[in-house]
């Protein structure tokens, strides 16, 4: 299993808009990606900071996620609310 922990800072005041789009992505991933075993959004205690927790069966499932139309479309839509880039921690389950 592969896991990703993605940290995203959003522009202050855009939290609700970001969450609305991000939750559409969460729903689409969970409904359409059998190789993804966990895809969840969490709000951090730090202001305007969110975390995606992702768990995939293998690298092919990660690649399928990145290539999916819902990821491309909703990712672009989320981009307008993001303040800077994201930080991605890649993990391999033991």
mmCIF file as gemmi writes it, N, C-alpha and C atoms, coordinates in Angstrom:
data_model
loop_
_atom_site.group_PDB
_atom_site.id
_atom_site.type_symbol
_atom_site.label_atom_id
_atom_site.label_alt_id
_atom_site.label_comp_id
_atom_site.label_asym_id
_atom_site.label_entity_id
_atom_site.label_seq_id
_atom_site.pdbx_PDB_ins_code
_atom_site.Cartn_x
_atom_site.Cartn_y
_atom_site.Cartn_z
_atom_site.occupancy
_atom_site.B_iso_or_equiv
_atom_site.pdbx_formal_charge
_atom_site.auth_seq_id
_atom_site.auth_asym_id
_atom_site.pdbx_PDB_model_num
ATOM 1 N N . UNK Axp A 1 ? 0.84 -1.179 0 1 0 ? 1 A 1
ATOM 2 C CA . UNK Axp A 1 ? 0 0 0 1 0 ? 1 A 1
ATOM 3 C C . UNK Axp A 1 ? 0.885 1.243 0 1 0 ? 1 A 1
ATOM 4 N N . UNK Axp A 2 ? 0.411 2.243 -0.715 1 0 ? 2 A 1
ATOM 5 C CA . UNK Axp A 2 ? 1.067 3.544 -0.751 1 0 ? 2 A 1
ATOM 6 C C . UNK Axp A 2 ? 0.141 4.563 -0.118 1 0 ? 2 A 1
ATOM 7 N N . UNK Axp A 3 ? 0.716 5.507 0.585 1 0 ? 3 A 1
ATOM 8 C CA . UNK Axp A 3 ? -0.085 6.55 1.215 1 0 ? 3 A 1
ATOM 9 C C . UNK Axp A 3 ? 0.496 7.912 0.863 1 0 ? 3 A 1
ATOM 10 N N . UNK Axp A 4 ? -0.378 8.874 0.759 1 0 ? 4 A 1
ATOM 11 C CA . UNK Axp A 4 ? 0.019 10.263 0.55 1 0 ? 4 A 1
ATOM 12 C C . UNK Axp A 4 ? -0.646 11.097 1.627 1 0 ? 4 A 1
ATOM 13 N N . UNK Axp A 5 ? 0.096 12.053 2.135 1 0 ? 5 A 1
ATOM 14 C CA . UNK Axp A 5 ? -0.43 13.017 3.094 1 0 ? 5 A 1
ATOM 15 C C . UNK Axp A 5 ? -0.143 14.379 2.482 1 0 ? 5 A 1
ATOM 16 N N . UNK Axp A 6 ? -1.18 15.032 1.999 1 0 ? 6 A 1
ATOM 17 C CA . UNK Axp A 6 ? -1.041 16.28 1.25 1 0 ? 6 A 1
ATOM 18 C C . UNK Axp A 6 ? -1.526 17.441 2.106 1 0 ? 6 A 1
ATOM 19 N N . UNK Axp A 7 ? -0.669 18.442 2.27 1 0 ? 7 A 1
ATOM 20 C CA . UNK Axp A 7 ? -1.015 19.634 3.037 1 0 ? 7 A 1
ATOM 21 C C . UNK Axp A 7 ? -1.221 20.797 2.068 1 0 ? 7 A 1
ATOM 22 N N . UNK Axp A 8 ? -2.348 21.479 2.236 1 0 ? 8 A 1
ATOM 23 C CA . UNK Axp A 8 ? -2.71 22.597 1.364 1 0 ? 8 A 1
ATOM 24 C C . UNK Axp A 8 ? -3.112 23.785 2.216 1 0 ? 8 A 1
ATOM 25 N N . UNK Axp A 9 ? -2.541 24.939 1.91 1 0 ? 9 A 1
ATOM 26 C CA . UNK Axp A 9 ? -2.971 26.194 2.539 1 0 ? 9 A 1
ATOM 27 C C . UNK Axp A 9 ? -3.875 26.896 1.54 1 0 ? 9 A 1
ATOM 28 N N . UNK Axp A 10 ? -4.975 27.429 2.043 1 0 ? 10 A 1
ATOM 29 C CA . UNK Axp A 10 ? -5.898 28.155 1.166 1 0 ? 10 A 1
ATOM 30 C C . UNK Axp A 10 ? -5.902 29.635 1.54 1 0 ? 10 A 1
ATOM 31 N N . UNK Axp A 11 ? -6.343 30.44 0.601 1 0 ? 11 A 1
ATOM 32 C CA . UNK Axp A 11 ? -6.414 31.877 0.821 1 0 ? 11 A 1
ATOM 33 C C . UNK Axp A 11 ? -7.416 32.165 1.937 1 0 ? 11 A 1
ATOM 34 N N . UNK Axp A 12 ? -7.026 33 2.891 1 0 ? 12 A 1
ATOM 35 C CA . UNK Axp A 12 ? -7.955 33.35 3.968 1 0 ? 12 A 1
ATOM 36 C C . UNK Axp A 12 ? -9.278 33.872 3.405 1 0 ? 12 A 1
ATOM 37 N N . UNK Axp A 13 ? -10.364 33.385 3.963 1 0 ? 13 A 1
ATOM 38 C CA . UNK Axp A 13 ? -11.691 33.779 3.502 1 0 ? 13 A 1
ATOM 39 C C . UNK Axp A 13 ? -12.269 32.874 2.431 1 0 ? 13 A 1
ATOM 40 N N . UNK Axp A 14 ? -11.461 31.977 1.898 1 0 ? 14 A 1
ATOM 41 C CA . UNK Axp A 14 ? -11.949 31.087 0.834 1 0 ? 14 A 1
ATOM 42 C C . UNK Axp A 14 ? -12.16 29.655 1.327 1 0 ? 14 A 1
ATOM 43 N N . UNK Axp A 15 ? -12.106 29.451 2.626 1 0 ? 15 A 1
ATOM 44 C CA . UNK Axp A 15 ? -12.197 28.1 3.189 1 0 ? 15 A 1
ATOM 45 C C . UNK Axp A 15 ? -13.478 27.372 2.774 1 0 ? 15 A 1
ATOM 46 N N . UNK Axp A 16 ? -14.613 28.031 2.885 1 0 ? 16 A 1
ATOM 47 C CA . UNK Axp A 16 ? -15.886 27.372 2.55 1 0 ? 16 A 1
ATOM 48 C C . UNK Axp A 16 ? -15.948 26.999 1.075 1 0 ? 16 A 1
ATOM 49 N N . UNK Axp A 17 ? -15.468 27.882 0.214 1 0 ? 17 A 1
ATOM 50 C CA . UNK Axp A 17 ? -15.465 27.585 -1.226 1 0 ? 17 A 1
ATOM 51 C C . UNK Axp A 17 ? -14.523 26.424 -1.539 1 0 ? 17 A 1
ATOM 52 N N . UNK Axp A 18 ? -13.339 26.431 -0.923 1 0 ? 18 A 1
ATOM 53 C CA . UNK Axp A 18 ? -12.394 25.332 -1.121 1 0 ? 18 A 1
ATOM 54 C C . UNK Axp A 18 ? -13.013 24.018 -0.662 1 0 ? 18 A 1
ATOM 55 N N . UNK Axp A 19 ? -13.597 24.021 0.528 1 0 ? 19 A 1
ATOM 56 C CA . UNK Axp A 19 ? -14.188 22.794 1.068 1 0 ? 19 A 1
ATOM 57 C C . UNK Axp A 19 ? -15.286 22.25 0.158 1 0 ? 19 A 1
ATOM 58 N N . UNK Axp A 20 ? -16.099 23.13 -0.405 1 0 ? 20 A 1
ATOM 59 C CA . UNK Axp A 20 ? -17.191 22.678 -1.281 1 0 ? 20 A 1
ATOM 60 C C . UNK Axp A 20 ? -16.644 21.934 -2.49 1 0 ? 20 A 1
ATOM 61 N N . UNK Axp A 21 ? -15.608 22.473 -3.119 1 0 ? 21 A 1
ATOM 62 C CA . UNK Axp A 21 ? -15.022 21.814 -4.294 1 0 ? 21 A 1
ATOM 63 C C . UNK Axp A 21 ? -14.256 20.566 -3.874 1 0 ? 21 A 1
ATOM 64 N N . UNK Axp A 22 ? -13.493 20.667 -2.791 1 0 ? 22 A 1
ATOM 65 C CA . UNK Axp A 22 ? -12.699 19.521 -2.338 1 0 ? 22 A 1
ATOM 66 C C . UNK Axp A 22 ? -13.593 18.334 -1.976 1 0 ? 22 A 1
ATOM 67 N N . UNK Axp A 23 ? -14.741 18.598 -1.387 1 0 ? 23 A 1
ATOM 68 C CA . UNK Axp A 23 ? -15.642 17.502 -1.028 1 0 ? 23 A 1
ATOM 69 C C . UNK Axp A 23 ? -16.264 16.849 -2.27 1 0 ? 23 A 1
ATOM 70 N N . UNK Axp A 24 ? -16.421 17.602 -3.347 1 0 ? 24 A 1
ATOM 71 C CA . UNK Axp A 24 ? -16.852 16.993 -4.617 1 0 ? 24 A 1
ATOM 72 C C . UNK Axp A 24 ? -15.777 16.023 -5.104 1 0 ? 24 A 1
ATOM 73 N N . UNK Axp A 25 ? -14.519 16.422 -4.954 1 0 ? 25 A 1
ATOM 74 C CA . UNK Axp A 25 ? -13.418 15.548 -5.361 1 0 ? 25 A 1
ATOM 75 C C . UNK Axp A 25 ? -13.38 14.3 -4.488 1 0 ? 25 A 1
ATOM 76 N N . UNK Axp A 26 ? -13.531 14.465 -3.191 1 0 ? 26 A 1
ATOM 77 C CA . UNK Axp A 26 ? -13.54 13.317 -2.278 1 0 ? 26 A 1
ATOM 78 C C . UNK Axp A 26 ? -14.633 12.329 -2.702 1 0 ? 26 A 1
ATOM 79 N N . UNK Axp A 27 ? -15.822 12.831 -2.978 1 0 ? 27 A 1
ATOM 80 C CA . UNK Axp A 27 ? -16.938 11.962 -3.382 1 0 ? 27 A 1
ATOM 81 C C . UNK Axp A 27 ? -16.635 11.253 -4.696 1 0 ? 27 A 1
ATOM 82 N N . UNK Axp A 28 ? -16.085 11.973 -5.665 1 0 ? 28 A 1
ATOM 83 C CA . UNK Axp A 28 ? -15.786 11.383 -6.975 1 0 ? 28 A 1
ATOM 84 C C . UNK Axp A 28 ? -14.704 10.309 -6.864 1 0 ? 28 A 1
ATOM 85 N N . UNK Axp A 29 ? -13.661 10.579 -6.099 1 0 ? 29 A 1
ATOM 86 C CA . UNK Axp A 29 ? -12.589 9.59 -5.931 1 0 ? 29 A 1
ATOM 87 C C . UNK Axp A 29 ? -13.138 8.339 -5.256 1 0 ? 29 A 1
ATOM 88 N N . UNK Axp A 30 ? -13.874 8.517 -4.167 1 0 ? 30 A 1
ATOM 89 C CA . UNK Axp A 30 ? -14.397 7.356 -3.436 1 0 ? 30 A 1
ATOM 90 C C . UNK Axp A 30 ? -15.399 6.551 -4.256 1 0 ? 30 A 1
ATOM 91 N N . UNK Axp A 31 ? -16.109 7.184 -5.163 1 0 ? 31 A 1
ATOM 92 C CA . UNK Axp A 31 ? -17.101 6.485 -5.98 1 0 ? 31 A 1
ATOM 93 C C . UNK Axp A 31 ? -16.5 5.818 -7.22 1 0 ? 31 A 1
ATOM 94 N N . UNK Axp A 32 ? -15.35 6.316 -7.695 1 0 ? 32 A 1
ATOM 95 C CA . UNK Axp A 32 ? -14.87 5.894 -9.009 1 0 ? 32 A 1
ATOM 96 C C . UNK Axp A 32 ? -13.475 5.295 -9.063 1 0 ? 32 A 1
ATOM 97 N N . UNK Axp A 33 ? -12.785 5.219 -7.939 1 0 ? 33 A 1
ATOM 98 C CA . UNK Axp A 33 ? -11.407 4.735 -7.968 1 0 ? 33 A 1
ATOM 99 C C . UNK Axp A 33 ? -11.248 3.532 -7.035 1 0 ? 33 A 1
ATOM 100 N N . UNK Axp A 34 ? -11.457 2.325 -7.568 1 0 ? 34 A 1
ATOM 101 C CA . UNK Axp A 34 ? -11.363 1.14 -6.716 1 0 ? 34 A 1
ATOM 102 C C . UNK Axp A 34 ? -9.964 0.908 -6.139 1 0 ? 34 A 1
ATOM 103 N N . UNK Axp A 35 ? -8.938 1.451 -6.76 1 0 ? 35 A 1
ATOM 104 C CA . UNK Axp A 35 ? -7.58 1.298 -6.255 1 0 ? 35 A 1
ATOM 105 C C . UNK Axp A 35 ? -7.234 2.258 -5.134 1 0 ? 35 A 1
ATOM 106 N N . UNK Axp A 36 ? -8.136 3.182 -4.851 1 0 ? 36 A 1
ATOM 107 C CA . UNK Axp A 36 ? -7.951 4.122 -3.751 1 0 ? 36 A 1
ATOM 108 C C . UNK Axp A 36 ? -8.776 3.634 -2.566 1 0 ? 36 A 1
ATOM 109 N N . UNK Axp A 37 ? -8.108 3.294 -1.484 1 0 ? 37 A 1
ATOM 110 C CA . UNK Axp A 37 ? -8.775 2.726 -0.312 1 0 ? 37 A 1
ATOM 111 C C . UNK Axp A 37 ? -9.118 3.775 0.744 1 0 ? 37 A 1
ATOM 112 N N . UNK Axp A 38 ? -8.53 4.964 0.637 1 0 ? 38 A 1
ATOM 113 C CA . UNK Axp A 38 ? -8.858 6.063 1.546 1 0 ? 38 A 1
ATOM 114 C C . UNK Axp A 38 ? -8.601 7.366 0.821 1 0 ? 38 A 1
ATOM 115 N N . UNK Axp A 39 ? -9.577 8.239 0.849 1 0 ? 39 A 1
ATOM 116 C CA . UNK Axp A 39 ? -9.411 9.584 0.297 1 0 ? 39 A 1
ATOM 117 C C . UNK Axp A 39 ? -10.283 10.486 1.155 1 0 ? 39 A 1
ATOM 118 N N . UNK Axp A 40 ? -9.645 11.226 2.05 1 0 ? 40 A 1
ATOM 119 C CA . UNK Axp A 40 ? -10.39 12.026 3.015 1 0 ? 40 A 1
ATOM 120 C C . UNK Axp A 40 ? -9.741 13.398 3.158 1 0 ? 40 A 1
ATOM 121 N N . UNK Axp A 41 ? -10.573 14.378 3.423 1 0 ? 41 A 1
ATOM 122 C CA . UNK Axp A 41 ? -10.119 15.75 3.659 1 0 ? 41 A 1
ATOM 123 C C . UNK Axp A 41 ? -10.301 16.071 5.127 1 0 ? 41 A 1
ATOM 124 N N . UNK Axp A 42 ? -9.274 16.669 5.724 1 0 ? 42 A 1
ATOM 125 C CA . UNK Axp A 42 ? -9.343 17.104 7.119 1 0 ? 42 A 1
ATOM 126 C C . UNK Axp A 42 ? -8.916 18.556 7.209 1 0 ? 42 A 1
ATOM 127 N N . UNK Axp A 43 ? -9.518 19.268 8.141 1 0 ? 43 A 1
ATOM 128 C CA . UNK Axp A 43 ? -9.154 20.655 8.422 1 0 ? 43 A 1
ATOM 129 C C . UNK Axp A 43 ? -8.139 20.646 9.56 1 0 ? 43 A 1
ATOM 130 N N . UNK Axp A 44 ? -7.068 21.381 9.41 1 0 ? 44 A 1
ATOM 131 C CA . UNK Axp A 44 ? -6.026 21.463 10.42 1 0 ? 44 A 1
ATOM 132 C C . UNK Axp A 44 ? -6.402 22.454 11.514 1 0 ? 44 A 1
ATOM 133 N N . UNK Axp A 45 ? -5.699 22.368 12.633 1 0 ? 45 A 1
ATOM 134 C CA . UNK Axp A 45 ? -5.844 23.374 13.68 1 0 ? 45 A 1
ATOM 135 C C . UNK Axp A 45 ? -5.208 24.691 13.247 1 0 ? 45 A 1
ATOM 136 N N . UNK Axp A 46 ? -4.295 24.621 12.274 1 0 ? 46 A 1
ATOM 137 C CA . UNK Axp A 46 ? -3.675 25.831 11.74 1 0 ? 46 A 1
ATOM 138 C C . UNK Axp A 46 ? -4.661 26.501 10.783 1 0 ? 46 A 1
ATOM 139 N N . UNK Axp A 47 ? -4.777 27.801 10.885 1 0 ? 47 A 1
ATOM 140 C CA . UNK Axp A 47 ? -5.731 28.538 10.058 1 0 ? 47 A 1
ATOM 141 C C . UNK Axp A 47 ? -5.501 28.298 8.572 1 0 ? 47 A 1
ATOM 142 N N . UNK Axp A 48 ? -6.602 28.111 7.844 1 0 ? 48 A 1
ATOM 143 C CA . UNK Axp A 48 ? -6.589 27.993 6.378 1 0 ? 48 A 1
ATOM 144 C C . UNK Axp A 48 ? -5.739 26.837 5.866 1 0 ? 48 A 1
ATOM 145 N N . UNK Axp A 49 ? -5.593 25.791 6.66 1 0 ? 49 A 1
ATOM 146 C CA . UNK Axp A 49 ? -4.759 24.647 6.272 1 0 ? 49 A 1
ATOM 147 C C . UNK Axp A 49 ? -5.592 23.368 6.281 1 0 ? 49 A 1
ATOM 148 N N . UNK Axp A 50 ? -5.423 22.581 5.22 1 0 ? 50 A 1
ATOM 149 C CA . UNK Axp A 50 ? -6.164 21.33 5.044 1 0 ? 50 A 1
ATOM 150 C C . UNK Axp A 50 ? -5.197 20.208 4.718 1 0 ? 50 A 1
ATOM 151 N N . UNK Axp A 51 ? -5.665 18.972 4.95 1 0 ? 51 A 1
ATOM 152 C CA . UNK Axp A 51 ? -4.87 17.786 4.642 1 0 ? 51 A 1
ATOM 153 C C . UNK Axp A 51 ? -5.747 16.764 3.923 1 0 ? 51 A 1
ATOM 154 N N . UNK Axp A 52 ? -5.232 16.262 2.819 1 0 ? 52 A 1
ATOM 155 C CA . UNK Axp A 52 ? -5.826 15.101 2.168 1 0 ? 52 A 1
ATOM 156 C C . UNK Axp A 52 ? -5.052 13.886 2.652 1 0 ? 52 A 1
ATOM 157 N N . UNK Axp A 53 ? -5.773 12.873 3.132 1 0 ? 53 A 1
ATOM 158 C CA . UNK Axp A 53 ? -5.173 11.592 3.477 1 0 ? 53 A 1
ATOM 159 C C . UNK Axp A 53 ? -5.598 10.607 2.405 1 0 ? 53 A 1
ATOM 160 N N . UNK Axp A 54 ? -4.602 9.997 1.757 1 0 ? 54 A 1
ATOM 161 C CA . UNK Axp A 54 ? -4.867 9.135 0.612 1 0 ? 54 A 1
ATOM 162 C C . UNK Axp A 54 ? -4.136 7.809 0.8 1 0 ? 54 A 1
ATOM 163 N N . UNK Axp A 55 ? -4.799 6.728 0.39 1 0 ? 55 A 1
ATOM 164 C CA . UNK Axp A 55 ? -4.199 5.391 0.502 1 0 ? 55 A 1
ATOM 165 C C . UNK Axp A 55 ? -4.548 4.608 -0.759 1 0 ? 55 A 1
ATOM 166 N N . UNK Axp A 56 ? -3.522 4.088 -1.428 1 0 ? 56 A 1
ATOM 167 C CA . UNK Axp A 56 ? -3.695 3.399 -2.709 1 0 ? 56 A 1
ATOM 168 C C . UNK Axp A 56 ? -3.106 1.996 -2.661 1 0 ? 56 A 1
ATOM 169 N N . UNK Axp A 57 ? -3.679 1.094 -3.456 1 0 ? 57 A 1
ATOM 170 C CA . UNK Axp A 57 ? -3.186 -0.285 -3.47 1 0 ? 57 A 1
ATOM 171 C C . UNK Axp A 57 ? -1.806 -0.394 -4.107 1 0 ? 57 A 1
ATOM 172 N N . UNK Axp A 58 ? -1.504 0.482 -5.072 1 0 ? 58 A 1
ATOM 173 C CA . UNK Axp A 58 ? -0.198 0.442 -5.733 1 0 ? 58 A 1
ATOM 174 C C . UNK Axp A 58 ? 0.018 1.73 -6.532 1 0 ? 58 A 1
ATOM 175 N N . UNK Axp A 59 ? 1.175 1.815 -7.173 1 0 ? 59 A 1
ATOM 176 C CA . UNK Axp A 59 ? 1.512 3.017 -7.946 1 0 ? 59 A 1
ATOM 177 C C . UNK Axp A 59 ? 0.575 3.2 -9.132 1 0 ? 59 A 1
ATOM 178 N N . UNK Axp A 60 ? 0.084 2.118 -9.715 1 0 ? 60 A 1
ATOM 179 C CA . UNK Axp A 60 ? -0.861 2.23 -10.83 1 0 ? 60 A 1
ATOM 180 C C . UNK Axp A 60 ? -2.139 2.941 -10.385 1 0 ? 60 A 1
ATOM 181 N N . UNK Axp A 61 ? -2.574 2.682 -9.167 1 0 ? 61 A 1
ATOM 182 C CA . UNK Axp A 61 ? -3.775 3.351 -8.644 1 0 ? 61 A 1
ATOM 183 C C . UNK Axp A 61 ? -3.521 4.841 -8.441 1 0 ? 61 A 1
ATOM 184 N N . UNK Axp A 62 ? -2.305 5.196 -8.012 1 0 ? 62 A 1
ATOM 185 C CA . UNK Axp A 62 ? -1.941 6.611 -7.88 1 0 ? 62 A 1
ATOM 186 C C . UNK Axp A 62 ? -1.97 7.266 -9.259 1 0 ? 62 A 1
ATOM 187 N N . UNK Axp A 63 ? -1.394 6.605 -10.244 1 0 ? 63 A 1
ATOM 188 C CA . UNK Axp A 63 ? -1.367 7.14 -11.602 1 0 ? 63 A 1
ATOM 189 C C . UNK Axp A 63 ? -2.783 7.293 -12.165 1 0 ? 63 A 1
ATOM 190 N N . UNK Axp A 64 ? -3.644 6.319 -11.886 1 0 ? 64 A 1
ATOM 191 C CA . UNK Axp A 64 ? -5.035 6.399 -12.352 1 0 ? 64 A 1
ATOM 192 C C . UNK Axp A 64 ? -5.745 7.589 -11.699 1 0 ? 64 A 1
ATOM 193 N N . UNK Axp A 65 ? -5.458 7.83 -10.44 1 0 ? 65 A 1
ATOM 194 C CA . UNK Axp A 65 ? -6.052 8.979 -9.741 1 0 ? 65 A 1
ATOM 195 C C . UNK Axp A 65 ? -5.636 10.275 -10.424 1 0 ? 65 A 1
ATOM 196 N N . UNK Axp A 66 ? -4.354 10.429 -10.654 1 0 ? 66 A 1
ATOM 197 C CA . UNK Axp A 66 ? -3.845 11.663 -11.267 1 0 ? 66 A 1
ATOM 198 C C . UNK Axp A 66 ? -4.348 11.857 -12.692 1 0 ? 66 A 1
ATOM 199 N N . UNK Axp A 67 ? -4.64 10.768 -13.384 1 0 ? 67 A 1
ATOM 200 C CA . UNK Axp A 67 ? -5.108 10.847 -14.77 1 0 ? 67 A 1
ATOM 201 C C . UNK Axp A 67 ? -6.624 11.001 -14.879 1 0 ? 67 A 1
ATOM 202 N N . UNK Axp A 68 ? -7.331 10.837 -13.777 1 0 ? 68 A 1
ATOM 203 C CA . UNK Axp A 68 ? -8.795 10.871 -13.833 1 0 ? 68 A 1
ATOM 204 C C . UNK Axp A 68 ? -9.323 12.261 -14.193 1 0 ? 68 A 1
ATOM 205 N N . UNK Axp A 69 ? -10.417 12.273 -14.891 1 0 ? 69 A 1
ATOM 206 C CA . UNK Axp A 69 ? -11.017 13.539 -15.301 1 0 ? 69 A 1
ATOM 207 C C . UNK Axp A 69 ? -11.49 14.339 -14.084 1 0 ? 69 A 1
ATOM 208 N N . UNK Axp A 70 ? -12.049 13.662 -13.095 1 0 ? 70 A 1
ATOM 209 C CA . UNK Axp A 70 ? -12.521 14.4 -11.92 1 0 ? 70 A 1
ATOM 210 C C . UNK Axp A 70 ? -11.36 15.056 -11.173 1 0 ? 70 A 1
ATOM 211 N N . UNK Axp A 71 ? -10.199 14.4 -11.11 1 0 ? 71 A 1
ATOM 212 C CA . UNK Axp A 71 ? -9.04 15.005 -10.457 1 0 ? 71 A 1
ATOM 213 C C . UNK Axp A 71 ? -8.569 16.229 -11.227 1 0 ? 71 A 1
ATOM 214 N N . UNK Axp A 72 ? -8.483 16.102 -12.54 1 0 ? 72 A 1
ATOM 215 C CA . UNK Axp A 72 ? -8.025 17.226 -13.364 1 0 ? 72 A 1
ATOM 216 C C . UNK Axp A 72 ? -8.995 18.406 -13.284 1 0 ? 72 A 1
ATOM 217 N N . UNK Axp A 73 ? -10.269 18.148 -13.435 1 0 ? 73 A 1
ATOM 218 C CA . UNK Axp A 73 ? -11.271 19.215 -13.452 1 0 ? 73 A 1
ATOM 219 C C . UNK Axp A 73 ? -11.42 19.88 -12.088 1 0 ? 73 A 1
ATOM 220 N N . UNK Axp A 74 ? -11.632 19.083 -11.061 1 0 ? 74 A 1
ATOM 221 C CA . UNK Axp A 74 ? -11.84 19.653 -9.731 1 0 ? 74 A 1
ATOM 222 C C . UNK Axp A 74 ? -10.545 20.198 -9.139 1 0 ? 74 A 1
ATOM 223 N N . UNK Axp A 75 ? -9.418 19.61 -9.507 1 0 ? 75 A 1
ATOM 224 C CA . UNK Axp A 75 ? -8.126 20.135 -9.065 1 0 ? 75 A 1
ATOM 225 C C . UNK Axp A 75 ? -7.89 21.538 -9.595 1 0 ? 75 A 1
ATOM 226 N N . UNK Axp A 76 ? -8.232 21.756 -10.862 1 0 ? 76 A 1
ATOM 227 C CA . UNK Axp A 76 ? -8.123 23.107 -11.432 1 0 ? 76 A 1
ATOM 228 C C . UNK Axp A 76 ? -9.055 24.069 -10.71 1 0 ? 76 A 1
ATOM 229 N N . UNK Axp A 77 ? -10.258 23.61 -10.424 1 0 ? 77 A 1
ATOM 230 C CA . UNK Axp A 77 ? -11.227 24.463 -9.737 1 0 ? 77 A 1
ATOM 231 C C . UNK Axp A 77 ? -10.742 24.808 -8.318 1 0 ? 77 A 1
ATOM 232 N N . UNK Axp A 78 ? -10.16 23.85 -7.625 1 0 ? 78 A 1
ATOM 233 C CA . UNK Axp A 78 ? -9.632 24.112 -6.287 1 0 ? 78 A 1
ATOM 234 C C . UNK Axp A 78 ? -8.457 25.081 -6.326 1 0 ? 78 A 1
ATOM 235 N N . UNK Axp A 79 ? -7.718 25.071 -7.428 1 0 ? 79 A 1
ATOM 236 C CA . UNK Axp A 79 ? -6.524 25.896 -7.558 1 0 ? 79 A 1
ATOM 237 C C . UNK Axp A 79 ? -6.745 27.371 -7.29 1 0 ? 79 A 1
ATOM 238 N N . UNK Axp A 80 ? -7.92 27.879 -7.61 1 0 ? 80 A 1
ATOM 239 C CA . UNK Axp A 80 ? -8.18 29.301 -7.401 1 0 ? 80 A 1
ATOM 240 C C . UNK Axp A 80 ? -8.213 29.681 -5.921 1 0 ? 80 A 1
ATOM 241 N N . UNK Axp A 81 ? -8.375 28.705 -5.044 1 0 ? 81 A 1
ATOM 242 C CA . UNK Axp A 81 ? -8.455 28.969 -3.607 1 0 ? 81 A 1
ATOM 243 C C . UNK Axp A 81 ? -7.147 28.672 -2.864 1 0 ? 81 A 1
ATOM 244 N N . UNK Axp A 82 ? -6.221 28.027 -3.531 1 0 ? 82 A 1
ATOM 245 C CA . UNK Axp A 82 ? -4.976 27.61 -2.886 1 0 ? 82 A 1
ATOM 246 C C . UNK Axp A 82 ? -3.991 28.768 -2.816 1 0 ? 82 A 1
ATOM 247 N N . UNK Axp A 83 ? -3.36 28.895 -1.658 1 0 ? 83 A 1
ATOM 248 C CA . UNK Axp A 83 ? -2.388 29.95 -1.398 1 0 ? 83 A 1
ATOM 249 C C . UNK Axp A 83 ? -0.994 29.335 -1.444 1 0 ? 83 A 1
ATOM 250 N N . UNK Axp A 84 ? -0.366 29.374 -2.609 1 0 ? 84 A 1
ATOM 251 C CA . UNK Axp A 84 ? 0.94 28.735 -2.786 1 0 ? 84 A 1
ATOM 252 C C . UNK Axp A 84 ? 0.778 27.295 -3.23 1 0 ? 84 A 1
ATOM 253 N N . UNK Axp A 85 ? 1.818 26.523 -3.079 1 0 ? 85 A 1
ATOM 254 C CA . UNK Axp A 85 ? 1.773 25.121 -3.49 1 0 ? 85 A 1
ATOM 255 C C . UNK Axp A 85 ? 1.352 24.207 -2.367 1 0 ? 85 A 1
ATOM 256 N N . UNK Axp A 86 ? 1.37 22.932 -2.648 1 0 ? 86 A 1
ATOM 257 C CA . UNK Axp A 86 ? 1.031 21.939 -1.631 1 0 ? 86 A 1
ATOM 258 C C . UNK Axp A 86 ? 2.299 21.188 -1.236 1 0 ? 86 A 1
ATOM 259 N N . UNK Axp A 87 ? 2.247 20.567 -0.081 1 0 ? 87 A 1
ATOM 260 C CA . UNK Axp A 87 ? 3.336 19.726 0.393 1 0 ? 87 A 1
ATOM 261 C C . UNK Axp A 87 ? 2.825 18.287 0.397 1 0 ? 87 A 1
ATOM 262 N N . UNK Axp A 88 ? 3.593 17.386 -0.209 1 0 ? 88 A 1
ATOM 263 C CA . UNK Axp A 88 ? 3.168 15.996 -0.304 1 0 ? 88 A 1
ATOM 264 C C . UNK Axp A 88 ? 4.188 15.103 0.396 1 0 ? 88 A 1
ATOM 265 N N . UNK Axp A 89 ? 3.691 14.347 1.336 1 0 ? 89 A 1
ATOM 266 C CA . UNK Axp A 89 ? 4.508 13.34 2.027 1 0 ? 89 A 1
ATOM 267 C C . UNK Axp A 89 ? 4.085 11.986 1.473 1 0 ? 89 A 1
ATOM 268 N N . UNK Axp A 90 ? 5.031 11.275 0.847 1 0 ? 90 A 1
ATOM 269 C CA . UNK Axp A 90 ? 4.762 9.956 0.271 1 0 ? 90 A 1
ATOM 270 C C . UNK Axp A 90 ? 5.26 8.884 1.239 1 0 ? 90 A 1
ATOM 271 N N . UNK Axp A 91 ? 4.406 7.9 1.482 1 0 ? 91 A 1
ATOM 272 C CA . UNK Axp A 91 ? 4.724 6.846 2.438 1 0 ? 91 A 1
ATOM 273 C C . UNK Axp A 91 ? 4.455 5.483 1.836 1 0 ? 91 A 1
ATOM 274 N N . UNK Axp A 92 ? 5.224 4.476 2.275 1 0 ? 92 A 1
ATOM 275 C CA . UNK Axp A 92 ? 4.972 3.093 1.898 1 0 ? 92 A 1
ATOM 276 C C . UNK Axp A 92 ? 4.655 2.331 3.169 1 0 ? 92 A 1
ATOM 277 N N . UNK Axp A 93 ? 3.517 1.661 3.159 1 0 ? 93 A 1
ATOM 278 C CA . UNK Axp A 93 ? 3.096 0.914 4.333 1 0 ? 93 A 1
ATOM 279 C C . UNK Axp A 93 ? 4.015 -0.27 4.581 1 0 ? 93 A 1
ATOM 280 N N . UNK Axp A 94 ? 4.267 -0.557 5.845 1 0 ? 94 A 1
ATOM 281 C CA . UNK Axp A 94 ? 5.077 -1.724 6.2 1 0 ? 94 A 1
ATOM 282 C C . UNK Axp A 94 ? 4.221 -2.787 6.843 1 0 ? 94 A 1
